[in-house]
Amino acid sequence: MTILDKYVLSQTMRRLFIALSIVLLTLILERVLRLFEFAAANNAAFGLVLQMAANLLPHYLGLALPAAFFISILLLMAQLGDNNELDVILGSGSSVKRMARTIIIIGVIFSGLSVLLLGYLQPYSRYGYRAIRHAATHAVWNEVITAQTFFAPVKGLTILANEIDLDGRSLSGIFVHQIEDDGPEMTITAGKGQVTTDIKTGDTEIVLQNVVQIIERPGQSPYALFLGKLVFKPDFPFKPAPFRERGNDQREMTLGEIWRSNNRKKISDKTEKNKMTAEVNGRLVRSFSVATMPFLAVPMGIAAKRRRRGPAVATAAILLLLYHYSLEIGEGLVGIGAVSPLIGLWVPFSLFSFFCINMFLRIDQRLRPNRFEQLFDRLDNGIQTIKRNILLRGKPKQ
């Protein structure tokens, strides 16, 4: 690896990290706020919000990576042009296409990582998110215990709660009396309690607050403990209804599972087979699309001088959105059996790839204006004209 390759690699990765952080934050922030609303409505623990958000990351990472990679390349090439570094690189006998080789290799690597992300990690994280959400919404006691009524589910255990809210999660005025065989006798009183669920085991537990715990052992004097918080795990078989097994939805299945399942499907189950065909081809097309990003971002970045930076980013966003929605529409048509995967997904991918590679091959060694530069100039001139008109209208008449 040459010094130029190392420089391009470090600059690309630095910008990619920043762009990926911004795009991910933009995408996930609104969802996290909704998760907090969900947690507040269901009295779920803060840890559940973190676990659900963590399971959403692979999904949003799959959306953010292509856009962030594209933006990082565009900004890198624009910065090299602004600082006249491109002229220095060309003057040293190298070429833009040679310099872009490192970026293209990065794109191929990210394309492979996207196959793993979309094909294997996302299905598990999607199922994990749904399982956690199910556990959070099913950890209720109001069907098991009634307020102001002694409840003795098993021998040696008595529970009383003066008040239970409508969703069965928040308790107040709690009394617990437990006698273990050949063990201590324990009495607990607590001002408040919160019913939660252990995600790993599915067991119900009560997080008690303002606790007085009195313990009496055989042959010993009783003693009291004053605790701010105590996690009490009731010793009786109350668990929320178990969540279904993974694979009920094709989006929860890995590429290998879809492939095997699709081959086993009978012809009579054509609807399900179409959905699985659309899912597997859609994931592959989106993964391979990452490798095409450098071929479009490099010429657009060269054309994006300081004054054209805004129009360049706006044009890139429009192009990527159009391509994204064309794949969404194509995948939907394949899913209902209206078109084949070749027409619905691989043709749009091929056309987009051809356009990207064609623009890359048109890069002039002397960096003469390309079509993007002409487009950005027109957009910038239009923006400046609009600004001038707004300023003129805002000036008071003499």
PyMOL commands that set and color helices and strands:
alter all, ss='L'
color gray80, all
select helices_A, chain A and resi 3-42+46-82+85-91+96-137+250-252+255-264+270-303+306-335+341-361+371-394
alter helices_A, ss='H'
color red, helices_A
select strands_A, chain A and resi 157-164+170-179+185-197+204-216+223-232
alter strands_A, ss='S'
color yellow, strands_A
deselect
rebuild
show_as cartoon
